[in-house]
């Protein structure tokens, strides 16, 4: 996803929220797009899907014209970021539509560096109203997260109309303005959803290689384990298995050992896009793990707090080289170095534990199979 330079939507802060008056029309020839007359615009759902696919799959962005998407190369990636953040936070489709409609009204799905008073970003959130610093608000993941947090504080929001839900968070001076964007927001949500599922919480991880003789969690009592190697000497690693020769590195920090042990305890559990990883062995699919929640919960077990998504985890701790990995380091692939879409944990001996994608299970891969695709690595302990 492309990182833009705009800001976030108004916070659900204590005290009155004074958000930006909707300030711009969404497309050429649609000067009335920001007025508050209310009527929803008709939307060609198929054309929206084609436009979304053209942008996110690298096709001809000019092949399809969609009212409200006059700058799709900028708008569609922002919509994807908003939606992906919602999925990562376990926000249902209805909430994602509310967020997209809000951003369409407030900024035209553009990450604006200006607005009414100190309003900024996709949602025109204000630093002075507690939504974060200007730089934070201009981070689309931060601004989307703050919007969803505000939405979750609205009692019974699921039963409200899109306009009512958006207004409860935004407290806009034009409370009926969001309604007109519901059809386009809905079409965007439906078009983006399968693309996110296809990439499985980011994207499929590289095909794992390594070997295994057991699918039980390994012992961590042996000493003298080296963190080096690329894992190719293990052969083929079956899904959810641990190579018999693997031992949790005894010389790794205690918190790292705990995080590794916890992550390995989730092996063989099904991947779930947007899953919280709080009950991966339970019956509720949303308690299972995706790539970033596996990292978050593994380190939570060790007393280390990580943020929820790959987009923010890549900013945790300090950067390290892919050629100098230590056990516990987070390793990112797919997307870009600034906005990666998949993450795993290096566990030593040339191995990485990760939750790959829909249809797969938490499993171990070899560093060798990831090496050519590594975009960034972070040391959080």
PyMOL commands that set and color helices and strands:
alter all, ss='L'
color gray80, all
select helices_A, chain A and resi 45-56+72-88+93-107+127-129+134-137+140-152+157-159+162-170+177-199+232-234+254-264+285-287+291-301+310-313+367-373
alter helices_A, ss='H'
color red, helices_A
select strands_A, chain A and resi 119-120+125-126+318-319+330-335+340-348+351-355+362-366+374-379
alter strands_A, ss='S'
color yellow, strands_A
deselect
rebuild
show_as cartoon
